[in-house]
């Protein structure tokens, strides 16, 4: 009643303007705010409700679903960890002297051949491949078929080698096998190492003879 008496005699326009100004304030904005992830929240709530109903109606099946999901999750984590370990081993903890760019102090061809044979006798055939390849590069460099440089990658030597198309193809095959065993970690046994050495020696002999 006091409010009505106070409003008596006040122009209607002034009252309407005052009301509009008051209700235009932010605290009187009752419309829901923008929630871009509300659909995800609603979906999650529906999923939880469905799981509760399913667990109540089928308790045994719910246990199978739970343990099955847990096993799949563990398998994914193990696979992810194994993949990360392989990448780390190849890129960070590479135990072999990745040829030829990573050779800190390049040896001569004979020294690399001796090192390769010593590693092969010890059963370390993948490392032996690296030194056998380096020995071939140095022999080809001495025959002026290419220019050896520690910063080059094996694939670069295939492109720049001044050899016949047949020998270039053989050289490319050696590089492919090298990458397969050194970086791809494919198993390498004694026969694999011997075949690699035979092909490398054949490339050198053809280049030198020409």
C-alpha positions as CSV (number, residue, x, y, z in Angstrom):
1,X,0.0,0.0,0.0
2,X,2.8,2.4,0.8
3,X,4.4,1.7,-2.6
4,X,1.1,2.3,-4.4
5,X,0.6,5.6,-2.6
6,X,4.2,6.6,-3.4
7,X,3.6,5.9,-7.1
8,X,0.4,8.0,-7.2
9,X,1.0,11.2,-9.1
10,X,4.1,9.8,-10.9
11,X,3.8,10.0,-14.7
12,X,3.2,6.6,-16.3
13,X,6.1,7.1,-18.7
14,X,8.5,7.6,-15.9
15,X,7.4,4.4,-14.2
16,X,7.7,2.3,-17.4
17,X,11.2,3.8,-18.1
18,X,12.3,3.0,-14.6
19,X,11.0,-0.6,-14.8
20,X,12.7,-1.1,-18.2
21,X,16.0,0.2,-16.8
22,X,15.8,-2.1,-13.7
23,X,14.9,-5.3,-15.6
24,X,17.6,-4.5,-18.2
25,X,20.3,-5.2,-15.7
26,X,22.4,-8.3,-16.0
27,X,21.1,-9.8,-12.7
28,X,17.6,-10.0,-14.2
29,X,18.7,-11.8,-17.4
30,X,17.1,-15.2,-16.8
31,X,17.9,-16.7,-20.3
32,X,20.3,-19.7,-20.0
33,X,23.9,-18.9,-21.0
34,X,25.7,-20.4,-23.9
35,X,26.9,-23.9,-23.0
36,X,28.7,-25.4,-26.1
37,X,29.2,-28.7,-24.3
38,X,25.7,-29.1,-22.9
39,X,25.0,-31.9,-25.5
40,X,28.0,-33.9,-24.1
41,X,26.7,-33.4,-20.5
42,X,23.3,-34.6,-21.5
43,X,24.7,-37.5,-23.4
44,X,26.8,-38.5,-20.4
45,X,23.8,-38.3,-18.1
46,X,21.8,-40.5,-20.4
47,X,24.6,-43.0,-20.7
48,X,25.0,-43.2,-16.9
49,X,21.3,-43.7,-16.5
50,X,21.3,-46.4,-19.2
51,X,24.3,-48.2,-17.5
52,X,22.4,-48.1,-14.1
53,X,19.4,-49.6,-15.7
54,X,21.4,-52.2,-17.5
55,X,23.4,-53.1,-14.3
56,X,20.1,-53.5,-12.4
57,X,18.5,-55.6,-15.1
58,X,21.5,-57.7,-16.1
59,X,24.1,-57.8,-13.3
60,X,26.1,-60.7,-14.8
61,X,26.3,-59.2,-18.2
62,X,27.3,-55.9,-16.7
63,X,30.3,-57.5,-15.0
64,X,31.4,-59.0,-18.3
65,X,31.1,-55.6,-20.0
66,X,33.1,-54.0,-17.2
67,X,36.0,-56.5,-17.2
68,X,36.0,-56.7,-21.0
69,X,36.3,-52.9,-21.2
70,X,39.1,-53.0,-18.6
71,X,41.0,-55.6,-20.5
72,X,40.7,-53.6,-23.8
73,X,41.9,-50.5,-22.0
74,X,44.9,-52.2,-20.5
75,X,45.8,-53.7,-23.9
76,X,45.6,-50.3,-25.6
77,X,47.8,-48.8,-22.9
78,X,50.4,-51.6,-23.3
79,X,50.4,-51.2,-27.1
80,X,50.8,-47.4,-26.7
81,X,53.7,-47.9,-24.3
82,X,55.4,-50.4,-26.5
83,X,55.0,-48.1,-29.5
84,X,56.5,-45.1,-27.6
85,X,59.3,-47.4,-26.4
86,X,60.2,-48.5,-30.0
87,X,60.2,-44.9,-31.2
88,X,62.4,-43.8,-28.3
89,X,64.8,-46.7,-28.9
90,X,65.1,-45.9,-32.6
91,X,65.3,-42.1,-32.3
92,X,67.0,-41.5,-29.0
93,X,68.7,-44.6,-27.7
94,X,69.9,-45.9,-31.1
95,X,72.7,-48.2,-29.9
96,X,74.4,-48.6,-33.2
97,X,76.4,-46.0,-35.1
98,X,73.8,-44.9,-37.6
99,X,75.7,-44.8,-40.9
100,X,77.0,-42.8,-42.3
101,X,75.9,-39.5,-40.9
102,X,76.3,-40.4,-37.2
103,X,79.8,-41.7,-37.4
104,X,81.6,-39.4,-35.1
105,X,85.1,-40.3,-36.4
106,X,84.9,-42.1,-39.8
107,X,87.4,-45.0,-40.2
108,X,88.9,-46.1,-43.5
109,X,87.3,-48.9,-45.5
110,X,89.5,-51.6,-44.2
111,X,88.9,-50.6,-40.6
112,X,85.1,-50.7,-41.1
113,X,85.3,-54.1,-42.7
114,X,87.3,-55.5,-39.8
115,X,84.8,-53.9,-37.4
116,X,81.9,-55.4,-39.3
117,X,83.4,-58.9,-39.3
118,X,84.1,-58.6,-35.5
119,X,80.6,-57.6,-34.8
120,X,79.2,-60.4,-37.0
121,X,81.3,-63.0,-35.1
122,X,79.8,-61.7,-31.9
123,X,76.3,-62.1,-33.4
124,X,75.6,-58.4,-33.6
125,X,74.6,-58.6,-37.3
126,X,72.6,-55.4,-37.5
127,X,75.5,-53.3,-36.3
128,X,77.8,-55.2,-38.6
129,X,75.6,-54.1,-41.6
130,X,76.1,-50.5,-40.7
131,X,79.9,-50.8,-40.8
132,X,79.8,-53.0,-44.0
133,X,77.8,-50.3,-45.7
134,X,80.2,-47.6,-44.5
135,X,83.1,-49.6,-45.9
136,X,81.4,-49.9,-49.3
137,X,80.8,-46.1,-49.4
138,X,84.5,-45.3,-48.6
139,X,85.6,-47.8,-51.4
140,X,83.2,-46.1,-53.8
141,X,84.5,-42.7,-52.8
142,X,88.1,-43.9,-53.5
143,X,86.9,-45.0,-56.9
144,X,85.4,-41.6,-57.5
145,X,81.9,-43.0,-57.8
146,X,80.5,-40.8,-55.1
147,X,81.7,-38.3,-52.5
148,X,81.6,-39.5,-48.9
149,X,80.5,-37.1,-46.2
150,X,79.3,-37.9,-42.6
151,X,76.4,-35.6,-42.9
152,X,74.8,-37.4,-45.8
153,X,72.1,-40.0,-45.5
154,X,72.3,-43.4,-47.2
155,X,69.5,-42.5,-49.7
156,X,71.5,-39.4,-50.8
157,X,74.3,-41.7,-52.0
158,X,71.9,-43.6,-54.2
159,X,70.9,-40.4,-56.0
160,X,74.4,-39.1,-56.5
161,X,76.3,-42.3,-57.2
162,X,78.0,-42.2,-60.6
163,X,77.3,-45.8,-61.5
164,X,75.3,-47.8,-64.0
165,X,71.5,-48.2,-63.6
166,X,72.1,-51.8,-62.6
167,X,74.5,-50.9,-59.8
168,X,72.3,-48.0,-58.7
169,X,69.5,-50.5,-58.3
170,X,71.7,-52.8,-56.3
171,X,72.8,-49.8,-54.1
172,X,69.2,-48.8,-53.6
173,X,68.4,-52.4,-52.5
174,X,71.2,-52.3,-50.0
175,X,69.9,-49.0,-48.6
176,X,66.4,-50.5,-48.3
177,X,67.7,-53.5,-46.4
178,X,69.8,-51.3,-44.2
179,X,66.8,-49.2,-43.2
180,X,64.7,-52.3,-42.7
181,X,67.1,-53.8,-40.2
182,X,68.6,-50.7,-38.6
183,X,65.6,-48.5,-38.3
184,X,62.8,-51.0,-38.8
185,X,64.4,-53.4,-36.3
186,X,63.7,-56.4,-38.6
187,X,65.7,-59.4,-37.4
188,X,69.1,-59.9,-39.1
189,X,71.0,-63.2,-39.0
190,X,74.3,-64.4,-40.4
191,X,72.9,-65.3,-43.8
192,X,71.4,-61.8,-44.1
193,X,74.7,-60.2,-43.2
194,X,76.6,-62.4,-45.7
195,X,74.1,-61.6,-48.5
196,X,74.4,-57.9,-47.8
197,X,78.3,-58.2,-47.9
198,X,78.2,-60.1,-51.2
199,X,76.0,-57.5,-52.9
200,X,78.1,-54.6,-51.5
201,X,81.3,-56.3,-52.7
202,X,79.7,-56.8,-56.2
203,X,78.8,-53.2,-56.5
204,X,82.4,-52.1,-55.6
205,X,83.9,-54.6,-58.0
206,X,81.8,-53.5,-60.9
207,X,82.6,-49.8,-60.3
208,X,86.3,-50.4,-59.9
209,X,86.5,-52.6,-63.0
210,X,84.8,-49.9,-65.1
